[in-house]
Amino acid sequence: MKRNTYFIIVAGIAFLELSLIWWMIKSPPRPPGKEILAIGIAAGIIIALLLKGKTEDLPEGDERLHLINEKSAMKTLQITWILLFSFAASSIVFIVERGDFFIKHFLGFPFIQMIILFAVIVVFAAFRIYYTDKYGGYDSDEE
Amino acid sequence: MKNNIKVFRAMNDMTQEDLANEVGVTRQTILAIEKGKYDPSLSLAFKISRTFNVNVEEVFFYD
């Protein structure tokens, strides 16, 4: 499996986990809710780890792949900083203006952290696809 | 930067895969270099030219 495909699948798993947590907290607490959440999170992590083992083996010293990873990571870091800053700044404004707005509507900072972590995976996958394309990763040849 | 990798590969009867294995990169990297989408580092450029037993400036040249 290609690395970019793996990151897209992991982003999908992260989205499902996020939805599961959202559903668990928003729905009234019922006995199987916590168990479903625990099993769901564990299953997601196990699937992600199993799929990681099935990704293609690439040479350690391939400088083009290092460059793609470096550039993607750097751009992701920049976007993450902007996301964190935006959330933090808007949280401060809402808390000052409306008190418990975030706790009521966004389940507090831990959930926002989860959203940001999910966004980081999506952004990293997107930049990786962009740079792979830029540095000829999807070209084909007569060979 | 342009290069003659394709010509030298043909002269040495090598596939992209062969050259990639020789210098320790992926075939996609060799393809990207040949197509001018990626400029190799100095060390990779030397490795490639050494594989063909020629000087680096015979394989790579600035256009």
N, CA and C atoms of all chains as a GROMACS GRO file, in nm:
protein
  618
    1MET      N    1   0.084  -0.120   0.000
    1MET     CA    2   0.000   0.000   0.000
    1MET      C    3   0.088   0.125   0.000
    2LYS      N    4   0.047   0.224  -0.079
    2LYS     CA    5   0.123   0.349  -0.087
    2LYS      C    6   0.110   0.427   0.044
    3ARG      N    7   0.215   0.504   0.076
    3ARG     CA    8   0.214   0.581   0.201
    3ARG      C    9   0.099   0.682   0.206
    4ASN      N   10   0.075   0.749   0.092
    4ASN     CA   11  -0.031   0.851   0.090
    4ASN      C   12  -0.168   0.788   0.112
    5THR      N   13  -0.188   0.670   0.056
    5THR     CA   14  -0.315   0.598   0.077
    5THR      C   15  -0.331   0.567   0.226
    6TYR      N   16  -0.220   0.525   0.287
    6TYR     CA   17  -0.224   0.494   0.430
    6TYR      C   18  -0.266   0.616   0.512
    7PHE      N   19  -0.208   0.732   0.479
    7PHE     CA   20  -0.242   0.853   0.556
    7PHE      C   21  -0.389   0.892   0.536
    8ILE      N   22  -0.442   0.871   0.415
    8ILE     CA   23  -0.584   0.903   0.390
    8ILE      C   24  -0.672   0.809   0.473
    9ILE      N   25  -0.636   0.680   0.478
    9ILE     CA   26  -0.714   0.584   0.557
    9ILE      C   27  -0.708   0.620   0.706
   10VAL      N   28  -0.589   0.657   0.753
   10VAL     CA   29  -0.575   0.697   0.894
   10VAL      C   30  -0.660   0.821   0.924
   11ALA      N   31  -0.665   0.914   0.829
   11ALA     CA   32  -0.750   1.033   0.848
   11ALA      C   33  -0.896   0.991   0.859
   12GLY      N   34  -0.936   0.894   0.777
   12GLY     CA   35  -1.074   0.842   0.782
   12GLY      C   36  -1.103   0.777   0.916
   13ILE      N   37  -1.007   0.698   0.966
   13ILE     CA   38  -1.024   0.633   1.097
   13ILE      C   39  -1.036   0.738   1.206
   14ALA      N   40  -0.951   0.841   1.198
   14ALA     CA   41  -0.952   0.949   1.298
   14ALA      C   42  -1.088   1.020   1.297
   15PHE      N   43  -1.142   1.040   1.177
   15PHE     CA   44  -1.274   1.105   1.166
   15PHE      C   45  -1.381   1.018   1.232
   16LEU      N   46  -1.376   0.886   1.208
   16LEU     CA   47  -1.474   0.795   1.268
   16LEU      C   48  -1.463   0.796   1.421
   17GLU      N   49  -1.338   0.797   1.470
   17GLU     CA   50  -1.315   0.799   1.616
   17GLU      C   51  -1.373   0.928   1.677
   18LEU      N   52  -1.350   1.036   1.605
   18LEU     CA   53  -1.398   1.166   1.650
   18LEU      C   54  -1.552   1.167   1.656
   19SER      N   55  -1.613   1.113   1.552
   19SER     CA   56  -1.759   1.104   1.547
   19SER      C   57  -1.811   1.018   1.660
   20LEU      N   58  -1.738   0.910   1.687
   20LEU     CA   59  -1.777   0.818   1.794
   20LEU      C   60  -1.773   0.888   1.929
   21ILE      N   61  -1.668   0.964   1.953
   21ILE     CA   62  -1.656   1.037   2.080
   21ILE      C   63  -1.767   1.141   2.091
   22TRP      N   64  -1.791   1.211   1.979
   22TRP     CA   65  -1.896   1.312   1.976
   22TRP      C   66  -2.032   1.248   2.010
   23TRP      N   67  -2.060   1.134   1.943
   23TRP     CA   68  -2.187   1.063   1.966
   23TRP      C   69  -2.198   1.018   2.111
   24MET      N   70  -2.089   0.965   2.163
   24MET     CA   71  -2.086   0.912   2.300
   24MET      C   72  -2.117   1.022   2.401
   25ILE      N   73  -2.059   1.140   2.380
   25ILE     CA   74  -2.077   1.247   2.477
   25ILE      C   75  -2.212   1.316   2.461
   26LYS      N   76  -2.256   1.330   2.338
   26LYS     CA   77  -2.381   1.400   2.313
   26LYS      C   78  -2.505   1.316   2.345
   27SER      N   79  -2.494   1.185   2.324
   27SER     CA   80  -2.610   1.100   2.350
   27SER      C   81  -2.620   1.073   2.500
   28PRO      N   82  -2.741   1.047   2.550
   28PRO     CA   83  -2.753   1.021   2.694
   28PRO      C   84  -2.673   0.896   2.733
   29PRO      N   85  -2.607   0.898   2.848
   29PRO     CA   86  -2.522   0.785   2.886
   29PRO      C   87  -2.602   0.656   2.904
   30ARG      N   88  -2.574   0.560   2.818
   30ARG     CA   89  -2.639   0.429   2.829
   30ARG      C   90  -2.530   0.326   2.855
   31PRO      N   91  -2.567   0.211   2.915
   31PRO     CA   92  -2.464   0.114   2.953
   31PRO      C   93  -2.364   0.077   2.843
   32PRO      N   94  -2.408   0.048   2.716
   32PRO     CA   95  -2.304   0.004   2.622
   32PRO      C   96  -2.221   0.119   2.563
   33GLY      N   97  -2.259   0.243   2.592
   33GLY     CA   98  -2.191   0.357   2.530
   33GLY      C   99  -2.042   0.360   2.555
   34LYS      N  100  -2.002   0.349   2.680
   34LYS     CA  101  -1.859   0.356   2.713
   34LYS      C  102  -1.782   0.238   2.654
   35GLU      N  103  -1.848   0.122   2.656
   35GLU     CA  104  -1.782   0.002   2.602
   35GLU      C  105  -1.760   0.017   2.451
   36ILE      N  106  -1.865   0.069   2.383
   36ILE     CA  107  -1.853   0.090   2.237
   36ILE      C  108  -1.739   0.188   2.208
   37LEU      N  109  -1.732   0.294   2.288
   37LEU     CA  110  -1.626   0.394   2.271
   37LEU      C  111  -1.488   0.330   2.288
   38ALA      N  112  -1.473   0.254   2.397
   38ALA     CA  113  -1.342   0.191   2.425
   38ALA      C  114  -1.304   0.094   2.314
   39ILE      N  115  -1.401   0.011   2.272
   39ILE     CA  116  -1.372  -0.088   2.166
   39ILE      C  117  -1.341  -0.016   2.034
   40GLY      N  118  -1.420   0.089   2.006
   40GLY     CA  119  -1.400   0.165   1.883
   40GLY      C  120  -1.262   0.227   1.875
   41ILE      N  121  -1.220   0.290   1.983
   41ILE     CA  122  -1.087   0.354   1.985
   41ILE      C  123  -0.977   0.249   1.972
   42ALA      N  124  -0.991   0.141   2.048
   42ALA     CA  125  -0.889   0.035   2.041
   42ALA      C  126  -0.884  -0.025   1.901
   43ALA      N  127  -1.002  -0.050   1.842
   43ALA     CA  128  -1.006  -0.109   1.707
   43ALA      C  129  -0.941  -0.015   1.606
   44GLY      N  130  -0.969   0.115   1.618
   44GLY     CA  131  -0.911   0.213   1.526
   44GLY      C  132  -0.760   0.213   1.533
   45ILE      N  133  -0.705   0.211   1.656
   45ILE     CA  134  -0.559   0.212   1.673
   45ILE      C  135  -0.498   0.083   1.617
   46ILE      N  136  -0.564  -0.030   1.646
   46ILE     CA  137  -0.511  -0.160   1.598
   46ILE      C  138  -0.514  -0.165   1.444
   47ILE      N  139  -0.625  -0.119   1.384
   47ILE     CA  140  -0.633  -0.119   1.236
   47ILE      C  141  -0.524  -0.031   1.177
   48ALA      N  142  -0.504   0.089   1.237
   48ALA     CA  143  -0.401   0.181   1.186
   48ALA      C  144  -0.262   0.116   1.195
   49LEU      N  145  -0.234   0.045   1.306
   49LEU     CA  146  -0.104  -0.019   1.323
   49LEU      C  147  -0.086  -0.135   1.224
   50LEU      N  148  -0.195  -0.213   1.206
   50LEU     CA  149  -0.187  -0.325   1.112
   50LEU      C  150  -0.163  -0.276   0.969
   51LEU      N  151  -0.233  -0.168   0.932
   51LEU     CA  152  -0.216  -0.114   0.797
   51LEU      C  153  -0.075  -0.057   0.778
   52LYS      N  154  -0.018  -0.003   0.887
   52LYS     CA  155   0.117   0.054   0.876
   52LYS      C  156   0.218  -0.055   0.833
   53GLY      N  157   0.194  -0.175   0.883
   53GLY     CA  158   0.280  -0.287   0.846
   53GLY      C  159   0.267  -0.327   0.701
   54LYS      N  160   0.156  -0.288   0.641
   54LYS     CA  161   0.132  -0.327   0.501
   54LYS      C  162   0.173  -0.218   0.401
   55THR      N  163   0.227  -0.108   0.452
   55THR     CA  164   0.270  -0.002   0.360
   55THR      C  165   0.399  -0.046   0.290
   56GLU      N  166   0.424   0.017   0.174
   56GLU     CA  167   0.539  -0.022   0.093
   56GLU      C  168   0.670   0.002   0.166
   57ASP      N  169   0.766  -0.087   0.144
   57ASP     CA  170   0.901  -0.070   0.201
   57ASP      C  171   0.981   0.021   0.108
   58LEU      N  172   1.028   0.130   0.163
   58LEU     CA  173   1.104   0.224   0.082
   58LEU      C  174   1.247   0.232   0.132
   59PRO      N  175   1.343   0.257   0.043
   59PRO     CA  176   1.482   0.267   0.088
   59PRO      C  177   1.500   0.382   0.188
   60GLU      N  178   1.577   0.355   0.292
   60GLU     CA  179   1.596   0.455   0.398
   60GLU      C  180   1.658   0.585   0.346
   61GLY      N  181   1.749   0.568   0.250
   61GLY     CA  182   1.826   0.685   0.207
   61GLY      C  183   1.767   0.762   0.090
   62ASP      N  184   1.641   0.738   0.057
   62ASP     CA  185   1.584   0.807  -0.059
   62ASP      C  186   1.558   0.954  -0.026
   63GLU      N  187   1.645   1.042  -0.080
   63GLU     CA  188   1.640   1.183  -0.042
   63GLU      C  189   1.513   1.254  -0.091
   64ARG      N  190   1.457   1.208  -0.203
   64ARG     CA  191   1.334   1.272  -0.253
   64ARG      C  192   1.219   1.249  -0.155
   65LEU      N  193   1.212   1.127  -0.100
   65LEU     CA  194   1.106   1.098  -0.003
   65LEU      C  195   1.127   1.177   0.126
   66HIS      N  196   1.255   1.191   0.165
   66HIS     CA  197   1.285   1.272   0.284
   66HIS      C  198   1.240   1.416   0.263
   67LEU      N  199   1.267   1.467   0.143
   67LEU     CA  200   1.231   1.605   0.111
   67LEU      C  201   1.079   1.622   0.117
   68ILE      N  202   1.006   1.525   0.059
   68ILE     CA  203   0.858   1.531   0.060
   68ILE      C  204   0.808   1.531   0.204
   69ASN      N  205   0.865   1.442   0.287
   69ASN     CA  206   0.822   1.434   0.428
   69ASN      C  207   0.855   1.563   0.503
   70GLU      N  208   0.976   1.615   0.479
   70GLU     CA  209   1.018   1.738   0.547
   70GLU      C  210   0.928   1.856   0.512
   71LYS      N  211   0.904   1.872   0.382
   71LYS     CA  212   0.823   1.986   0.339
   71LYS      C  213   0.680   1.973   0.389
   72SER      N  214   0.626   1.850   0.382
   72SER     CA  215   0.488   1.827   0.430
   72SER      C  216   0.479   1.856   0.579
   73ALA      N  217   0.580   1.808   0.655
   73ALA     CA  218   0.579   1.828   0.800
   73ALA      C  219   0.589   1.975   0.835
   74MET      N  220   0.674   2.047   0.762
   74MET     CA  221   0.691   2.190   0.790
   74MET      C  222   0.563   2.267   0.762
   75LYS      N  223   0.500   2.238   0.650
   75LYS     CA  224   0.375   2.307   0.616
   75LYS      C  225   0.265   2.271   0.717
   76THR      N  226   0.263   2.143   0.758
   76THR     CA  227   0.162   2.099   0.855
   76THR      C  228   0.181   2.173   0.987
   77LEU      N  229   0.308   2.188   1.027
   77LEU     CA  230   0.338   2.260   1.151
   77LEU      C  231   0.287   2.404   1.143
   78GLN      N  232   0.310   2.467   1.028
   78GLN     CA  233   0.263   2.606   1.012
   78GLN      C  234   0.111   2.614   1.022
   79ILE      N  235   0.044   2.521   0.954
   79ILE     CA  236  -0.104   2.521   0.955
   79ILE      C  237  -0.154   2.491   1.097
   80THR      N  238  -0.086   2.396   1.165
   80THR     CA  239  -0.127   2.360   1.302
   80THR      C  240  -0.116   2.482   1.393
   81TRP      N  241  -0.008   2.556   1.377
   81TRP     CA  242   0.010   2.676   1.460
   81TRP      C  243  -0.107   2.772   1.437
   82ILE      N  244  -0.142   2.793   1.311
   82ILE     CA  245  -0.252   2.885   1.278
   82ILE      C  246  -0.384   2.832   1.337
   83LEU      N  247  -0.406   2.700   1.323
   83LEU     CA  248  -0.529   2.640   1.377
   83LEU      C  249  -0.536   2.658   1.529
   84LEU      N  250  -0.425   2.624   1.596
   84LEU     CA  251  -0.422   2.636   1.743
   84LEU      C  252  -0.444   2.780   1.787
   85PHE      N  253  -0.377   2.870   1.717
   85PHE     CA  254  -0.390   3.011   1.752
   85PHE      C  255  -0.535   3.058   1.731
   86SER      N  256  -0.594   3.017   1.619
   86SER     CA  257  -0.733   3.057   1.590
   86SER      C  258  -0.828   3.005   1.696
   87PHE      N  259  -0.812   2.875   1.732
   87PHE     CA  260  -0.898   2.817   1.835
   87PHE      C  261  -0.879   2.886   1.969
   88ALA      N  262  -0.752   2.909   2.003
   88ALA     CA  263  -0.723   2.972   2.133
   88ALA      C  264  -0.780   3.114   2.138
   89ALA      N  265  -0.758   3.188   2.030
   89ALA     CA  266  -0.806   3.327   2.027
   89ALA      C  267  -0.959   3.332   2.031
   90SER      N  268  -1.023   3.246   1.950
   90SER     CA  269  -1.170   3.247   1.949
   90SER      C  270  -1.226   3.198   2.082
   91SER      N  271  -1.156   3.100   2.147
   91SER     CA  272  -1.201   3.051   2.278
   91SER      C  273  -1.201   3.165   2.380
   92ILE      N  274  -1.092   3.241   2.379
   92ILE     CA  275  -1.081   3.352   2.475
   92ILE      C  276  -1.195   3.451   2.453
   93VAL      N  277  -1.220   3.483   2.326
   93VAL     CA  278  -1.328   3.578   2.294
   93VAL      C  279  -1.463   3.524   2.342
   94PHE      N  280  -1.489   3.395   2.310
   94PHE     CA  281  -1.619   3.337   2.348
   94PHE      C  282  -1.635   3.325   2.500
   95ILE      N  283  -1.524   3.287   2.567
   95ILE     CA  284  -1.532   3.272   2.713
   95ILE      C  285  -1.560   3.409   2.778
   96VAL      N  286  -1.492   3.511   2.728
   96VAL     CA  287  -1.513   3.646   2.781
   96VAL      C  288  -1.656   3.692   2.753
   97GLU      N  289  -1.703   3.664   2.632
   97GLU     CA  290  -1.835   3.713   2.590
   97GLU      C  291  -1.949   3.629   2.646
   98ARG      N  292  -1.932   3.495   2.639
   98ARG     CA  293  -2.048   3.409   2.665
   98ARG      C  294  -2.024   3.301   2.771
   99GLY      N  295  -1.922   3.313   2.851
   99GLY     CA  296  -1.902   3.222   2.962
   99GLY      C  297  -1.874   3.079   2.920
  100ASP      N  298  -1.975   2.992   2.935
  100ASP     CA  299  -1.951   2.850   2.912
  100ASP      C  300  -1.988   2.804   2.770
  101PHE      N  301  -1.981   2.893   2.673
  101PHE     CA  302  -2.020   2.860   2.536
  101PHE      C  303  -1.946   2.736   2.483
  102PHE      N  304  -1.815   2.734   2.502
  102PHE     CA  305  -1.737   2.624   2.445
  102PHE      C  306  -1.766   2.492   2.512
  103ILE      N  307  -1.782   2.498   2.644
  103ILE     CA  308  -1.809   2.374   2.716
  103ILE      C  309  -1.945   2.318   2.674
  104LYS      N  310  -2.042   2.408   2.651
  104LYS     CA  311  -2.175   2.364   2.610
  104LYS      C  312  -2.176   2.309   2.469
  105HIS      N  313  -2.109   2.380   2.378
  105HIS     CA  314  -2.125   2.347   2.236
  105HIS      C  315  -2.010   2.266   2.178
  106PHE      N  316  -1.893   2.277   2.230
  106PHE     CA  317  -1.779   2.205   2.172
  106PHE      C  318  -1.714   2.109   2.271
  107LEU      N  319  -1.779   2.083   2.382
  107LEU     CA  320  -1.736   1.984   2.480
  107LEU      C  321  -1.600   2.015   2.540
  108GLY      N  322  -1.563   2.141   2.537
  108GLY     CA  323  -1.441   2.182   2.605
  108GLY      C  324  -1.314   2.161   2.525
  109PHE      N  325  -1.201   2.200   2.585
  109PHE     CA  326  -1.073   2.200   2.514
  109PHE      C  327  -1.026   2.061   2.469
  110PRO      N  328  -1.046   1.954   2.550
  110PRO     CA  329  -0.998   1.823   2.502
  110PRO      C  330  -1.057   1.785   2.367
  111PHE      N  331  -1.185   1.814   2.346
  111PHE     CA  332  -1.245   1.777   2.217
  111PHE      C  333  -1.189   1.863   2.104
  112ILE      N  334  -1.164   1.990   2.134
  112ILE     CA  335  -1.104   2.078   2.032
  112ILE      C  336  -0.965   2.028   1.997
  113GLN      N  337  -0.891   1.980   2.097
  113GLN     CA  338  -0.760   1.921   2.070
  113GLN      C  339  -0.771   1.802   1.976
  114MET      N  340  -0.876   1.721   1.998
  114MET     CA  341  -0.899   1.605   1.911
  114MET      C  342  -0.926   1.650   1.768
  115ILE      N  343  -1.007   1.754   1.754
  115ILE     CA  344  -1.038   1.806   1.620
  115ILE      C  345  -0.909   1.854   1.552
  116ILE      N  346  -0.824   1.922   1.630
  116ILE     CA  347  -0.698   1.972   1.573
  116ILE      C  348  -0.608   1.855   1.532
  117LEU      N  349  -0.603   1.752   1.616
  117LEU     CA  350  -0.521   1.635   1.582
  117LEU      C  351  -0.571   1.569   1.454
  118PHE      N  352  -0.703   1.561   1.439
  118PHE     CA  353  -0.761   1.506   1.317
  118PHE      C  354  -0.722   1.595   1.198
  119ALA      N  355  -0.735   1.727   1.218
  119ALA     CA  356  -0.701   1.820   1.110
  119ALA      C  357  -0.555   1.807   1.069
  120VAL      N  358  -0.467   1.782   1.168
  120VAL     CA  359  -0.323   1.766   1.140
  120VAL      C  360  -0.300   1.648   1.045
  121ILE      N  361  -0.369   1.537   1.071
  121ILE     CA  362  -0.353   1.419   0.983
  121ILE      C  363  -0.399   1.452   0.842
  122VAL      N  364  -0.516   1.518   0.832
  122VAL     CA  365  -0.571   1.552   0.700
  122VAL      C  366  -0.476   1.647   0.625
  123VAL      N  367  -0.429   1.749   0.697
  123VAL     CA  368  -0.340   1.848   0.634
  123VAL      C  369  -0.210   1.782   0.590
  124PHE      N  370  -0.154   1.696   0.676
  124PHE     CA  371  -0.027   1.628   0.641
  124PHE      C  372  -0.046   1.541   0.516
  125ALA      N  373  -0.158   1.466   0.513
  125ALA     CA  374  -0.185   1.380   0.396
  125ALA      C  375  -0.198   1.466   0.270
  126ALA      N  376  -0.268   1.579   0.283
  126ALA     CA  377  -0.290   1.666   0.167
  126ALA      C  378  -0.156   1.722   0.116
  127PHE      N  379  -0.072   1.770   0.207
  127PHE     CA  380   0.057   1.824   0.165
  127PHE      C  381   0.148   1.716   0.108
  128ARG      N  382   0.138   1.596   0.164
  128ARG     CA  383   0.221   1.486   0.114
  128ARG      C  384   0.182   1.453  -0.030
  129ILE      N  385   0.053   1.451  -0.056
  129ILE     CA  386   0.005   1.423  -0.193
  129ILE      C  387   0.052   1.536  -0.286
  130TYR      N  388   0.042   1.660  -0.238
  130TYR     CA  389   0.084   1.775  -0.319
  130TYR      C  390   0.232   1.766  -0.355
  131TYR      N  391   0.317   1.742  -0.253
  131TYR     CA  392   0.461   1.740  -0.279
  131TYR      C  393   0.504   1.614  -0.356
  132THR      N  394   0.434   1.503  -0.335
  132THR     CA  395   0.465   1.383  -0.412
  132THR      C  396   0.440   1.411  -0.559
  133ASP      N  397   0.330   1.480  -0.587
  133ASP     CA  398   0.298   1.516  -0.726
  133ASP      C  399   0.402   1.615  -0.780
  134LYS      N  400   0.438   1.713  -0.697
  134LYS     CA  401   0.533   1.816  -0.741
  134LYS      C  402   0.669   1.756  -0.778
  135TYR      N  403   0.713   1.658  -0.699
  135TYR     CA  404   0.844   1.597  -0.724
  135TYR      C  405   0.833   1.466  -0.803
  136GLY      N  406   0.733   1.460  -0.886
  136GLY     CA  407   0.725   1.351  -0.984
  136GLY      C  408   0.688   1.216  -0.931
  137GLY      N  409   0.619   1.210  -0.819
  137GLY     CA  410   0.582   1.081  -0.759
  137GLY      C  411   0.476   1.005  -0.834
  138TYR      N  412   0.395   1.075  -0.912
  138TYR     CA  413   0.285   1.007  -0.981
  138TYR      C  414   0.311   0.993  -1.130
  139ASP      N  415   0.433   1.030  -1.173
  139ASP     CA  416   0.463   1.016  -1.316
  139ASP      C  417   0.481   0.870  -1.352
  140SER      N  418   0.449   0.840  -1.477
  140SER     CA  419   0.475   0.704  -1.523
  140SER      C  420   0.569   0.712  -1.643
  141ASP      N  421   0.632   0.600  -1.671
  141ASP     CA  422   0.731   0.598  -1.777
  141ASP      C  423   0.708   0.478  -1.865
  142GLU      N  424   0.785   0.474  -1.975
  142GLU     CA  425   0.766   0.362  -2.068
  142GLU      C  426   0.818   0.231  -2.011
  143GLU      N  427   0.902   0.240  -1.904
  143GLU     CA  428   0.960   0.116  -1.850
  143GLU      C  429   0.859   0.037  -1.770
  144MET      N  430   1.812   2.221  -1.383
  144MET     CA  431   1.926   2.135  -1.415
  144MET      C  432   1.880   2.021  -1.506
  145LYS      N  433   1.960   1.994  -1.610
  145LYS     CA  434   1.925   1.885  -1.702
  145LYS      C  435   2.023   1.769  -1.685
  146ASN      N  436   1.991   1.658  -1.743
  146ASN     CA  437   2.080   1.543  -1.728
  146ASN      C  438   2.069   1.446  -1.845
  147ASN      N  439   2.170   1.362  -1.853
  147ASN     CA  440   2.175   1.260  -1.960
  147ASN      C  441   2.157   1.120  -1.903
  148ILE      N  442   2.086   1.109  -1.793
  148ILE     CA  443   2.076   0.978  -1.728
  148ILE      C  444   2.019   0.872  -1.823
  149LYS      N  445   1.917   0.913  -1.896
  149LYS     CA  446   1.850   0.818  -1.984
  149LYS      C  447   1.949   0.763  -2.089
  150VAL      N  448   2.031   0.854  -2.141
  150VAL     CA  449   2.130   0.814  -2.243
  150VAL      C  450   2.231   0.717  -2.183
  151PHE      N  451   2.282   0.755  -2.064
  151PHE     CA  452   2.382   0.669  -2.001
  151PHE      C  453   2.322   0.534  -1.958
  152ARG      N  454   2.197   0.537  -1.920
  152ARG     CA  455   2.132   0.410  -1.885
  152ARG      C  456   2.125   0.319  -2.007
  153ALA      N  457   2.088   0.380  -2.118
  153ALA     CA  458   2.078   0.302  -2.242
  153ALA      C  459   2.216   0.247  -2.282
  154MET      N  460   2.320   0.332  -2.267
  154MET     CA  461   2.455   0.287  -2.302
  154MET      C  462   2.502   0.173  -2.214
  155ASN      N  463   2.458   0.177  -2.088
  155ASN     CA  464   2.500   0.073  -1.992
  155ASN      C  465   2.397  -0.039  -1.978
  156ASP      N  466   2.295  -0.033  -2.062
  156ASP     CA  467   2.189  -0.134  -2.060
  156ASP      C  468   2.129  -0.152  -1.920
  157MET      N  469   2.092  -0.040  -1.861
  157MET     CA  470   2.036  -0.044  -1.724
  157MET      C  471   1.892   0.007  -1.726
  158THR      N  472   1.809  -0.052  -1.643
  158THR     CA  473   1.673   0.000  -1.626
  158THR      C  474   1.675   0.102  -1.513
  159GLN      N  475   1.566   0.174  -1.500
  159GLN     CA  476   1.556   0.270  -1.388
  159GLN      C  477   1.567   0.195  -1.255
  160GLU      N  478   1.506   0.079  -1.251
  160GLU     CA  479   1.509  -0.004  -1.129
  160GLU      C  480   1.653  -0.042  -1.094
  161ASP      N  481   1.729  -0.083  -1.196
  161ASP     CA  482   1.870  -0.121  -1.173
  161ASP      C  483   1.949  -0.005  -1.114
  162LEU      N  484   1.933   0.111  -1.178
  162LEU     CA  485   2.007   0.229  -1.131
  162LEU      C  486   1.963   0.269  -0.990
  163ALA      N  487   1.832   0.262  -0.968
  163ALA     CA  488   1.778   0.297  -0.836
  163ALA      C  489   1.838   0.207  -0.728
  164ASN      N  490   1.841   0.078  -0.756
  164ASN     CA  491   1.898  -0.017  -0.658
  164ASN      C  492   2.047   0.010  -0.636
  165GLU      N  493   2.114   0.048  -0.743
  165GLU     CA  494   2.259   0.072  -0.736
  165GLU      C  495   2.290   0.192  -0.645
  166VAL      N  496   2.210   0.296  -0.654
  166VAL     CA  497   2.240   0.418  -0.577
  166VAL      C  498   2.154   0.430  -0.450
  167GLY      N  499   2.066   0.333  -0.427
  167GLY     CA  500   1.989   0.330  -0.301
  167GLY      C  501   1.872   0.426  -0.292
  168VAL      N  502   1.803   0.443  -0.403
  168VAL     CA  503   1.680   0.525  -0.402
  168VAL      C  504   1.567   0.445  -0.468
  169THR      N  505   1.449   0.506  -0.478
  169THR     CA  506   1.339   0.436  -0.545
  169THR      C  507   1.344   0.464  -0.696
  170ARG      N  508   1.278   0.377  -0.771
  170ARG     CA  509   1.271   0.397  -0.917
  170ARG      C  510   1.202   0.530  -0.949
  171GLN      N  511   1.106   0.565  -0.865
  171GLN     CA  512   1.031   0.690  -0.887
  171GLN      C  513   1.124   0.811  -0.875
  172THR      N  514   1.224   0.801  -0.789
  172THR     CA  515   1.320   0.911  -0.775
  172THR      C  516   1.405   0.925  -0.902
  173ILE      N  517   1.449   0.813  -0.956
  173ILE     CA  518   1.527   0.817  -1.080
  173ILE      C  519   1.440   0.876  -1.192
  174LEU      N  520   1.316   0.835  -1.198
  174LEU     CA  521   1.224   0.886  -1.300
  174LEU      C  522   1.204   1.037  -1.284
  175ALA      N  523   1.187   1.082  -1.158
  175ALA     CA  524   1.168   1.225  -1.132
  175ALA      C  525   1.292   1.305  -1.173
  176ILE      N  526   1.411   1.248  -1.148
  176ILE     CA  527   1.535   1.318  -1.188
  176ILE      C  528   1.544   1.324  -1.341
  177GLU      N  529   1.518   1.212  -1.406
  177GLU     CA  530   1.524   1.209  -1.553
  177GLU      C  531   1.431   1.312  -1.616
  178LYS      N  532   1.313   1.325  -1.556
  178LYS     CA  533   1.214   1.418  -1.613
  178LYS      C  534   1.236   1.562  -1.568
  179GLY      N  535   1.337   1.583  -1.485
  179GLY     CA  536   1.370   1.719  -1.441
  179GLY      C  537   1.277   1.773  -1.334
  180LYS      N  538   1.200   1.683  -1.270
  180LYS     CA  539   1.109   1.729  -1.165
  180LYS      C  540   1.176   1.738  -1.029
  181TYR      N  541   1.290   1.672  -1.017
  181TYR     CA  542   1.362   1.674  -0.890
  181TYR      C  543   1.512   1.684  -0.918
  182ASP      N  544   1.576   1.781  -0.853
  182ASP     CA  545   1.721   1.796  -0.865
  182ASP      C  546   1.788   1.717  -0.753
  183PRO      N  547   1.874   1.622  -0.788
  183PRO     CA  548   1.936   1.539  -0.684
  183PRO      C  549   2.038   1.617  -0.602
  184SER      N  550   2.068   1.566  -0.483
  184SER     CA  551   2.175   1.627  -0.403
  184SER      C  552   2.307   1.599  -0.472
  185LEU      N  553   2.410   1.670  -0.424
  185LEU     CA  554   2.542   1.651  -0.483
  185LEU      C  555   2.589   1.506  -0.466
  186SER      N  556   2.563   1.451  -0.349
  186SER     CA  557   2.612   1.314  -0.324
  186SER      C  558   2.540   1.214  -0.414
  187LEU      N  559   2.409   1.232  -0.436
  187LEU     CA  560   2.338   1.140  -0.524
  187LEU      C  561   2.385   1.157  -0.669
  188ALA      N  562   2.410   1.281  -0.707
  188ALA     CA  563   2.458   1.307  -0.843
  188ALA      C  564   2.593   1.236  -0.865
  189PHE      N  565   2.681   1.241  -0.763
  189PHE     CA  566   2.811   1.173  -0.774
  189PHE      C  567   2.793   1.022  -0.779
  190LYS      N  568   2.700   0.972  -0.697
  190LYS     CA  569   2.676   0.826  -0.698
  190LYS      C  570   2.630   0.779  -0.835
  191ILE      N  571   2.539   0.858  -0.895
  191ILE     CA  572   2.485   0.820  -1.026
  191ILE      C  573   2.596   0.823  -1.132
  192SER      N  574   2.675   0.930  -1.130
  192SER     CA  575   2.781   0.940  -1.232
  192SER      C  576   2.889   0.832  -1.209
  193ARG      N  577   2.914   0.800  -1.083
  193ARG     CA  578   3.012   0.694  -1.053
  193ARG      C  579   2.963   0.558  -1.105
  194THR      N  580   2.831   0.539  -1.096
  194THR     CA  581   2.773   0.414  -1.148
  194THR      C  582   2.800   0.399  -1.298
  195PHE      N  583   2.798   0.512  -1.368
  195PHE     CA  584   2.823   0.510  -1.512
  195PHE      C  585   2.972   0.525  -1.546
  196ASN      N  586   3.056   0.538  -1.443
  196ASN     CA  587   3.202   0.557  -1.461
  196ASN      C  588   3.236   0.680  -1.545
  197VAL      N  589   3.164   0.787  -1.520
  197VAL     CA  590   3.193   0.914  -1.590
  197VAL      C  591   3.196   1.027  -1.487
  198ASN      N  592   3.241   1.145  -1.531
  198ASN     CA  593   3.242   1.261  -1.440
  198ASN      C  594   3.099   1.315  -1.424
  199VAL      N  595   3.078   1.379  -1.312
  199VAL     CA  596   2.943   1.425  -1.281
  199VAL      C  597   2.892   1.527  -1.385
  200GLU      N  598   2.984   1.608  -1.438
  200GLU     CA  599   2.939   1.710  -1.534
  200GLU      C  600   2.901   1.652  -1.670
  201GLU      N  601   2.938   1.526  -1.692
  201GLU     CA  602   2.894   1.463  -1.817
  201GLU      C  603   2.749   1.416  -1.805
  202VAL      N  604   2.707   1.390  -1.684
  202VAL     CA  605   2.569   1.342  -1.662
  202VAL      C  606   2.475   1.459  -1.634
  203PHE      N  607   2.521   1.551  -1.549
  203PHE     CA  608   2.436   1.664  -1.511
  203PHE      C  609   2.495   1.794  -1.564
  204PHE      N  610   2.409   1.880  -1.611
  204PHE     CA  611   2.456   2.012  -1.656
  204PHE      C  612   2.348   2.116  -1.632
  205TYR      N  613   2.397   2.237  -1.603
  205TYR     CA  614   2.302   2.346  -1.575
  205TYR      C  615   2.258   2.409  -1.706
  206ASP      N  616   2.128   2.421  -1.722
  206ASP     CA  617   2.074   2.475  -1.848
  206ASP      C  618   2.019   2.615  -1.825
   0.00000   0.00000   0.00000
